[in-house]
Amino acid sequence: MAMSEELEAMGTAVEGGLIAKAVDAENMGASDGEGHICLNCSSKVTGRYCTECGQPLDIHRSIGAFWHDILHGVLHFEGKFWRTLPLLFWKPGNLTRRYVRGERAKFISPMALFLFSVFMMFAVFSFIESPFSTDGNDSETVGFNDAVTGESQEIEARLQDKIKELESASEADKAEVRAQILDMKQNRNVLATMTMSELPYPEVGLGEDFAAIDDSGQVDESSRTANVGAEEQNASRGNGNRLGIWSDLENSGFGKMLKSGLERANKNPSLLFYKLKANGYKFAWLLIPISIPFVWLALIGRRGYHFYDHAVFATYSIAFMSLLFVVCAILAAIGAPDEIWGALLLFYPPFHIYRQLRHAYKLSRPEALVRLSFLLIFTVISLTLFFVILLALGILG
């Protein structure tokens, strides 16, 4: 089973590299030739490569050539790879500016590098599963549910004591005891929503309400009827019974689908995490269109730059962050101290964005720092939007 998973992961890595190769193909070398016909487009070839389609004159059919194609497709294992990666990691601004200004045959294109990084991330996580262990997340979820259950039982016990106390309380004390009972029931309802359970006391709602408690500890329906007008008036101002709002949502088609998804997620958080991870690979490209407008906002006032420039900036940056995440995952998997890969994840991304901003858009240090502060805020917003989309797909899907 483990071997099949490793082979599947290796196949995925190969597939990712080949897709990146298709987006950004670079041909292997060939010997000199003159007066030959291209085997691909039938054009006359006067050199080592066809001037029409770019195919090399010599086409090898050896097993060595086959493995060369695989190595080339997966790793871009030639000059372009070694020219791009060092610049991406240490001088991303220079890489971005040079690519935008026309030096495109020298470097791996942003989209090819992005696809490569995403599939490498998928392959690495398939090999080492979850280096940032999810077992802790599961135990935390179980611990949270246990804590909520314990608190609910404690409230129920105190509630029964208060109901008994209400029966023997004097008239002067009954109003206070009734208020305490109402508050306990509403608190119990709030705890139920935390675990997506049915409300044990739906008649009192989740928050501010107009219900009153009678001498038996139950809701006095006459008090609710007498205050219907006030409740509706409050609801029109947005302060009405939250239970009523939830009921309206719950009865709608979307509400039923949402509730069903939340219940499934609560019962099986591991499945939700798997869906989030799978959708993260599938829809990682959404980060690019989400990020471009925010890059534009962070650079308002800089003339001479277009959305294409911002797209190259964002795509190279996202590709780098993906590769950095892969490196940190490998470090975590081999047992490197948390401080090392944690510091890389926490401190290097802002520094990398600063260098890319400053040199790609030729900013001064103070201006780069100011725009960096805005871009970091926009980055949080972009990631939040992306994870909301993933969460919606995971819950509703």
C-alpha positions in Angstrom: 0.0 0.0 0.0 2.8 2.4 0.9 4.7 1.5 -2.2 1.7 2.2 -4.4 1.2 5.6 -2.8 4.9 6.4 -3.4 4.6 5.4 -7.0 1.4 7.5 -7.3 3.2 10.5 -5.8 6.1 10.0 -8.1 3.8 9.9 -11.1 2.1 13.1 -9.9 5.5 14.8 -9.7 6.3 13.7 -13.2 2.9 14.8 -14.5 3.3 18.2 -12.9 6.7 18.7 -14.4 5.4 17.7 -17.8 2.5 20.1 -17.6 5.0 22.8 -16.7 7.1 21.8 -19.6 4.1 22.0 -21.9 3.5 25.6 -20.7 7.1 26.6 -21.0 8.8 24.2 -23.4 12.6 24.4 -24.0 14.2 22.1 -26.5 17.3 20.0 -26.0 20.4 20.5 -28.1 21.3 18.9 -31.4 24.3 18.6 -33.6 24.9 21.1 -36.4 22.9 20.5 -39.5 22.5 22.2 -42.9 20.0 21.7 -45.7 17.8 19.2 -43.8 14.1 19.0 -43.4 12.4 19.4 -40.0 10.6 16.2 -39.0 7.9 18.2 -37.2 6.8 20.9 -39.7 8.7 19.9 -42.9 10.5 23.3 -43.1 14.0 23.5 -44.3 16.6 23.5 -41.5 19.9 25.4 -41.9 21.2 25.1 -38.4 20.7 23.0 -35.3 17.1 24.0 -34.8 14.1 24.6 -37.0 13.5 28.3 -37.4 9.8 27.8 -37.8 8.8 25.5 -34.8 12.0 25.3 -32.8 12.4 21.5 -32.9 16.1 20.3 -32.8 17.3 18.7 -36.0 18.6 15.5 -34.3 15.9 13.4 -32.7 17.3 10.7 -30.4 15.5 7.4 -29.8 17.7 6.0 -27.1 16.6 5.2 -23.5 19.0 7.8 -22.4 17.2 10.5 -24.4 13.9 9.3 -22.9 15.3 9.7 -19.3 16.7 13.1 -20.4 13.2 14.2 -21.4 11.8 13.1 -18.0 14.5 14.8 -16.1 14.2 17.9 -18.2 10.4 17.9 -17.9 10.2 17.4 -14.2 13.1 19.6 -13.0 13.9 21.9 -15.9 17.3 20.5 -15.3 19.3 22.9 -17.6 20.5 26.4 -17.6 17.0 27.9 -17.3 16.4 26.1 -14.1 19.7 27.2 -12.5 19.2 30.8 -13.7 15.7 31.1 -12.3 15.8 29.4 -8.9 18.7 31.4 -7.3 17.1 34.7 -8.4 13.7 33.6 -7.2 15.0 32.8 -3.8 17.3 35.7 -3.2 16.7 38.4 -5.9 13.0 38.0 -6.8 12.7 41.7 -7.8 15.4 41.4 -10.4 13.9 38.2 -11.8 10.5 39.9 -12.0 11.8 43.1 -13.6 14.0 41.2 -16.1 11.2 38.9 -17.1 8.7 41.7 -17.6 11.2 43.8 -19.6 11.7 40.9 -22.1 14.3 38.4 -20.8 11.9 35.5 -21.1 13.9 32.8 -22.9 16.5 32.8 -20.0 14.0 32.1 -17.2 11.2 29.7 -16.4 7.9 31.5 -16.9 5.9 32.4 -13.9 3.0 30.0 -14.7 5.3 27.1 -15.5 7.1 27.7 -12.2 3.8 28.0 -10.3 2.5 24.7 -11.8 5.8 23.0 -11.0 5.7 24.3 -7.4 2.0 23.2 -6.8 2.6 19.7 -8.2 5.9 19.4 -6.2 4.0 20.3 -3.1 1.4 17.7 -3.9 4.1 15.0 -4.5 6.0 15.9 -1.4 3.0 15.8 0.8 2.0 12.5 -0.8 5.4 11.0 0.1 5.6 12.3 3.7 1.8 12.6 4.3 1.4 15.4 6.8 4.7 16.7 8.3 2.7 19.3 10.3 0.8 16.5 12.0 -3.0 16.7 11.9 -3.3 14.3 14.8 -3.1 17.3 17.2 -5.9 19.0 15.3 -8.1 15.9 15.7 -7.3 15.7 19.4 -8.0 19.3 19.9 -11.3 19.0 18.2 -12.2 16.0 20.4 -11.0 17.9 23.5 -13.1 20.9 22.5 -16.2 18.8 22.1 -15.6 17.0 25.4 -15.2 20.4 27.1 -18.4 21.7 25.6 -20.2 18.5 26.7 -18.9 18.8 30.2 -19.9 22.4 30.4 -23.4 21.6 29.1 -23.8 18.9 31.7 -22.8 21.3 34.4 -25.3 23.9 33.2 -28.0 21.3 33.1 -27.3 20.3 36.7 -27.4 23.9 37.9 -30.5 24.5 35.8 -32.4 21.7 37.6 -31.3 23.1 40.9 -32.6 26.5 40.0 -35.9 25.1 38.9 -36.3 23.4 42.3 -35.2 26.7 44.0 -37.8 28.6 42.0 -40.6 26.4 43.4 -39.7 27.2 47.0 -38.5 30.8 46.5 -40.3 33.8 47.9 -42.1 36.2 45.6 -39.4 38.7 46.0 -36.7 36.3 44.9 -38.6 34.6 42.0 -37.9 37.4 39.5 -34.1 37.0 40.0 -34.3 33.1 39.9 -36.4 33.3 36.7 -33.8 35.5 35.0 -31.1 33.1 36.0 -33.0 30.2 34.6 -33.6 32.0 31.3 -29.9 32.9 31.1 -28.9 29.3 31.7 -31.2 28.0 29.0 -29.8 30.5 26.5 -26.3 29.6 27.5 -27.1 25.9 27.0 -28.4 26.7 23.5 -25.2 28.6 22.7 -23.1 25.6 23.7 -25.3 23.4 21.5 -24.6 25.5 18.5 -20.8 25.0 19.0 -21.2 21.3 18.4 -24.0 21.7 15.8 -26.4 19.9 18.1 -30.2 20.6 18.2 -31.1 23.4 20.5 -32.4 21.9 23.8 -34.5 25.0 24.6 -35.6 26.5 21.3 -38.3 28.5 22.9 -35.8 30.8 24.6 -33.5 31.4 21.6 -29.8 32.1 21.7 -29.6 35.6 23.0 -31.7 38.6 24.0 -35.3 37.5 24.1 -38.6 38.6 25.5 -39.5 35.2 27.0 -40.4 35.0 30.7 -40.2 32.0 33.0 -43.2 30.8 35.0 -43.2 29.2 38.4 -42.4 25.8 37.0 -39.3 27.0 35.3 -40.9 26.8 31.8 -41.4 29.6 29.3 -44.5 31.7 29.9 -46.1 31.8 26.4 -48.4 34.7 27.4 -45.3 36.9 28.0 -44.0 36.1 24.5 -47.4 36.9 22.9 -47.6 40.2 24.8 -44.2 41.2 23.5 -44.5 40.1 19.9 -44.8 43.7 18.7 -41.6 44.8 20.6 -39.8 41.7 19.3 -40.7 42.4 15.7 -39.7 46.0 16.1 -36.3 45.0 17.6 -35.9 42.4 14.8 -36.3 45.2 12.2 -33.4 46.9 13.8 -31.2 43.7 13.7 -31.6 43.0 17.4 -34.3 40.3 17.2 -34.3 36.7 18.4 -31.3 35.1 16.7 -33.1 31.8 16.8 -35.7 33.1 14.4 -33.1 34.3 12.0 -31.3 30.9 12.2 -34.7 29.2 11.6 -35.3 31.2 8.5 -31.9 30.3 7.2 -32.2 26.7 8.3 -35.5 26.2 6.4 -34.1 27.5 3.1 -32.4 25.2 0.6 -29.0 26.8 1.2 -29.5 26.6 5.0 -30.3 22.8 4.8 -27.2 22.2 2.7 -25.1 24.3 5.0 -26.3 22.6 8.1 -25.8 19.2 6.6 -22.3 20.1 5.6 -21.5 21.5 9.0 -22.8 18.4 10.7 -20.6 16.2 8.5 -17.6 18.4 9.2 -18.2 18.2 13.0 -18.6 14.4 12.9 -15.6 13.9 10.7 -13.1 16.8 10.8 -10.4 14.6 9.2 -12.6 14.3 6.1 -13.0 18.1 6.0 -9.3 18.5 6.3 -8.7 16.1 3.4 -11.2 18.0 1.3 -9.5 21.3 2.1 -6.1 19.9 1.2 -7.4 18.3 -2.1 -9.2 21.5 -3.1 -6.2 23.5 -2.2 -4.2 21.7 -4.9 -7.0 21.9 -7.4 -7.8 25.6 -6.9 -4.4 27.0 -6.0 -4.5 29.0 -9.2 -7.3 31.1 -7.7 -4.6 32.8 -5.6 -3.3 34.5 -8.7 -6.5 36.4 -9.8 -7.3 37.0 -6.1 -3.9 38.6 -5.5 -3.5 40.7 -8.6 -6.0 43.5 -7.7 -4.4 43.7 -4.2 -1.0 44.1 -5.7 -2.4 46.9 -7.9 -3.9 48.6 -4.8 -0.6 48.4 -3.0 1.2 50.0 -5.9 -1.3 52.8 -6.7 0.7 55.9 -7.7 3.5 54.0 -9.5 3.3 54.9 -13.2 4.4 52.8 -16.1 3.3 49.4 -14.7 0.4 47.3 -16.0 -1.7 44.4 -14.7 0.6 42.0 -16.6 3.5 43.2 -14.5 1.4 42.7 -11.3 0.5 39.2 -12.6 4.1 38.2 -13.0 4.9 39.7 -9.6 2.1 37.8 -7.9 2.7 34.5 -9.7 6.4 34.4 -9.0 5.7 35.3 -5.4 3.1 32.6 -4.9 5.4 30.0 -6.6 8.2 30.9 -4.2 5.9 30.6 -1.2 4.8 27.2 -2.4 8.4 26.0 -2.8 9.3 27.5 0.6 6.4 25.6 2.2 7.7 22.4 0.5 11.2 23.0 2.0 9.8 23.6 5.4 7.6 20.5 5.2 10.7 18.4 4.3 12.6 20.0 7.2 9.7 19.2 9.6 9.5 15.6 8.3 13.2 14.9 8.8 13.0 16.2 12.4 14.4 19.6 12.1 13.7 21.8 15.1 10.4 23.7 14.9 12.3 26.9 15.5 14.1 26.6 12.2 11.3 25.9 9.8 8.9 28.0 11.9 11.2 31.0 11.6 11.5 30.4 7.8 7.8 30.4 7.4 7.2 33.4 9.7 10.0 35.8 8.8 11.4 35.0 5.3 8.1 35.6 3.3 7.8 39.3 4.4 11.5 39.8 3.7 11.1 38.2 0.3 8.1 40.3 -0.6 10.0 43.4 0.4 13.0 42.6 -1.8 10.7 41.7 -4.7 8.7 44.9 -4.3 11.7 47.2 -4.0 13.6 45.9 -7.0 10.8 44.9 -9.3 9.2 48.4 -9.0 12.4 50.4 -8.3 11.2 51.7 -4.9 13.2 53.4 -2.3 13.6 51.6 1.0 11.0 53.8 3.0 8.5 53.5 0.1 9.0 49.8 -0.2 8.4 49.4 3.6 5.2 51.4 3.4 3.9 49.6 0.5 5.0 46.3 2.1 2.9 47.0 5.1 -0.2 47.5 2.9 0.6 44.4 0.8 1.0 42.2 3.9 -2.5 43.3 5.0 -3.8 42.6 1.5 -2.1 39.2 1.6 -4.0 38.3 4.8 -7.2 39.3 3.1 -6.4 37.3 -0.1 -5.5 34.2 1.9 -8.7 34.6 4.0 -10.8 34.8 0.8 -9.0 31.8 -0.6 -9.5 29.7 2.5 -13.2 30.8 2.8 -13.6 29.5 -0.8 -11.9 26.2 0.1 -14.0 25.9 3.3 -17.2 26.5 1.4 -16.2 23.9 -1.2 -15.3 21.5 1.6 -18.5 22.0 3.5 -20.9 22.2 0.7 -19.2 19.9 -1.7 
